[in-house]
Every structure is written in C-alpha cells, then in structure tokens.
Amino acid sequence: MSHPSTHLQQGAPPTPAGASDWHDWSAAWTKHVPLLTGRTDLTVLVAPGAAGDAPECFYPDLNRIEVDATYIAGSPDVTDPAKARHKRLVPTGYGLLVHGAAHAAHSRWATPPGTPPILAAVADMLEESRAEGRQRARRRSDRRWLRHVVKTLLDPDQAAVDDAWHAGQLAALLLARVDARIVTSKDVRPVRAAVTGILGRKRLRQLRDIWREAHTCDDTDADTMICLARRWCQVLGIDPDQQYDTPVPDAGLFPGRLAAALVDYLAVAAGVTPAEYAAALLAHRHSPPAQWNRTDPTEQEHRAARDLANRLRQARTRHPEPGRRPSTIPPGRLRTRQAITADAQTAAGQMPTAAPWQQRAQLPPEKPRLYLAILVDLSGSMARYTQAMSSAAWIFANAARRAEATTTTIGFGDRITILVPPRTYPRQVLHMRTGLATATFPEAVKVADQLLDLRHGRTLRMLAVVSDGYLDDIPAGQHLVTTLHRAGCAVLWLHPADPPTDGEPADPDQIWGHTFTHATTLTVTDPTEAITAIADAAVTALTQA
C-alpha cells in the first residue's frame, strides 16, 4: 500500500529525467486541471519516475501535481492527451490525475508542527477517502476514474502482518472508500471479513464512526483531523504520546488474512485470478537482473538432471504395495455398474472406456508431491558457491519436470531474485552474481512460501538454504524457520566449512556459521557437496513419505 503521506509532499523535488519527452502530456493536463479542481494556479508534471515513491503526488508549496508516466504507458505517443477520448485509453494515468486533483482541491490543511508522526500518518490515511469523497460529491463523473485507480494506490506488502495497526490501515484506505462512495461494499467484502476477524465488530464500528466524521470535516480543519487521528489510535490500543512513530511489521511473521484478502481485491480489480496476480507481482519485483549471463547447459548438467529425475521417480515407487486396479479384460472381479456402462457405450457405437473388471496387483504407493525451495546466499562471502548453485537451479527444475515435483530457486542478498520460478523449465543456465549484503533473508523465506505454499499441510515440503549464516536480522529468520518447522516443512541448512575471508562481522546480530534451531544443519566443504546433500535429502524425504 503506497503510504498516503507520499501523495502530499512539502518542498521542491528535482525534475525527473525524461520530462521533456512527456512535455505534451504535462501541457495538456495543466490546461485540463482547472476543470478538475476549480483552481487556476496549478501545474501538472508527467514524467517517468515523477512523484517520488508514489504513482502520483501533490506538492502544495509548488502548486504542482506530479504523475509517474510509467502508469500511463510505455511511450508518450500512446494517444493525444489534448483529445477528450484519451482518458478512456489511459484510465489508470487519468485516474491518478483526478486523485491528485482531489488533494489539490480539498486537502487544504497542513499537519500542525510538533504532531507525533503516528498521528500525522493516521490523519493522512483518513484524508485519502475524505478528499476523494469531496471530489466525487463535486464532480460525480470523477468516481469512475477514482474507482479505477484505487488498485494502483494499494500495495499488498503494507498488509504485511495480521495486527490491529495494519488492519486499521487497510480499513482507512479501502473500507472508508465505501462510505466515500468510491468503491462498493460488494467490492471489499473479503477485506471487510479479514479486518473484522482481527479487530472485531465493535472496534471496526468505532473506526467507521471516526472516518465518517472525517468525511464531514472542512477542507482546512487540521485540528479536527488530528483529534480524529488520536481517537483512532486509542481505539487500536496505541498511546501516541508514548509511541511516536508508526508501528513496523514484525519481519519474523508471514503475511496472513489481510494480505490474502487485499490480493483477492486487487486481482478482481485487475481481472485476473489471485494466483495470477500474486505470480505477476512477484515476477515484476524479483526478476533476475539483465546483466546476469545465460549459457547452454552442458552434457554433464543434462546427465545430472536425468539421474536426479530417476532417483526421485524410484523414491516414489520403490516399495510396491498390494492394491486394486481397474481393467477392461478379465481375470478379476466384475464391477456391475462399469459393465453396464461399457455395454451402453458399445451399443451407442462409442469406444468403451469403462473398465468392468477389478484386479489385484502390486501398485506403486501413493506419494505426495514434493515441493522444494532452494535459497542461495548471494553475499560476497558466498562467491565460490554461486556458479555451482546456478547449475543446480537448472538441474533441479528440469529433474522436477520428469519426477512429478515442483521446485524453485531464489537468490537473496541486497535484493531478492527468483532465479527459477515454480513449474518453469529453463532451457539455459542463468548465472547468479554475488552482492554485498544479506538483508533480505526473511523476505526470501516469505517469497518461497508465496511461491510454493510451504505452510500448507497436504504436501511434502522442504526448504534448503545454502548460506554461511552471516545474516542480517537472525531473530526474524529464526522465527520464520520455526513457523515452517511447526507447519511440517523440513528445513535443511548447508553452510561452508571455511569462514568468510573479509574478517569478523562487527554487528553482534551477524554471526558467521549461526546455527538455526528447528533446521537440519550440514557443513559442506565444496559447492558440489551442497548440491548432492539437497538431492539426497529430497530423495530421502520422498522415500520415507
């Protein structure tokens, strides 16, 4: 969820590069914005990367609305912004302009000096639906564009955990828009259920009273907005005089009902399924860098993939068990219903598909599907492992195709990279590169859970981590590992025998070779040994399932 405060900024930002290419859009929308706002002193800047970290932003000091051109189109010649019909071709971009116009016309108050940041944040959240509601009341036709752009202003990452603060934030930014008559109650039904499950009906009703009162505030009434923000915090059990800053989500918790409900809403708004929306979001955020090299797999890698696939298949069928299987011919026990069906198919001139006979046989045991996520540490101290693990990513993905398994490989360093997404079988080997940090390990575990649903109880799940344990935020990582362990997901940790060569870590929370509880830890002496250990663990898990 783009934080509301990013839509209203003080000061003078630098002009982004590429603004000249979009000059016609800036000029056309500057000419158009008085119709939306009733103000003649405003300018509009359209450019890639404009509006800072938000899709759109209003700068009161400059009387300027900025819109990030990437939300309009890939190039400025998509349509003529001077023509009235252009808004139908770029509804998201035009909706952002209308949203900025709503703030320019109705967000005429400023946070009083000395206001605790948490109160300012709540007041800004309440201002979102208040300004849009005022815009809709003054220009009813703008509801169409505001409704369309809501999905752009929301981000599932900000519903990171199921606590009162984030439930209240989602209520202020989405449920309050129902009372502002931007979205409908039907649109937000799953979100309302999730928020109610966390806050309870009584607290949600109290919050609704607050945002409905905010909708009646005057455009310049800062004092009332801050008072309402204080009441909001009190309902959520937060003392703003003791907790000045907004709560930070616990990095050791997986996303829950709030995130799932918000993804459902955003997926419906985008016209796709929740799974498709989540997959597209992860691919957009965590795709491999363009500078990473690709090579054709070697004959040795092809052979390794075939051998691993054979081992996995044998693990699924190694011990046949007594069972019964249908057959179209005797001997066996006659199944009357199937025999009648076969006769009917023959009489109708069809090829019989029914199997009237049931035979005793030694059948392969039913095995759950293996879901394996491999996390690879891309910090500088792991440089000599990246080549082998890049090869391993290709081997495991192509072996899984032949062995009824699902795998993914994820690199984590200063950013998260999905090297091989689930159910994809790369033709080339993508070679990872190391960076400087491992600040993203907790998020990498969450991405693996999103891709493979590692906390789901009806499958055989395993997480393998190749890392020297020299990590940021070890407590959060431990909490996530424990959660997976308790959900039945096996965790295998492989770390090198030799310490990093860049000296001892200075941060006491960063300990080389840290051993996580609720994980099976193996020390490996070379990269090939790490690949073998993961393969052996996967085969053993299938054999014992």
PyMOL commands that set and color helices and strands:
alter all, ss='L'
color gray80, all
select helices_A, chain A and resi 4-7+19-37+69-71+76-78+86-89+91-106+117-138+140-153+156-158+164-179+189-199+201-214+222-235+257-270+274-286+299-317+336-347+380-402+441-452+474-486+527-544
alter helices_A, ss='H'
color red, helices_A
select strands_A, chain A and resi 43-47+56-59+64-68+294-295+321-327+333-334+357-363+370-377+405-412+416-420+429-430+460-466+490-496+520-524
alter strands_A, ss='S'
color yellow, strands_A
deselect
rebuild
show_as cartoon
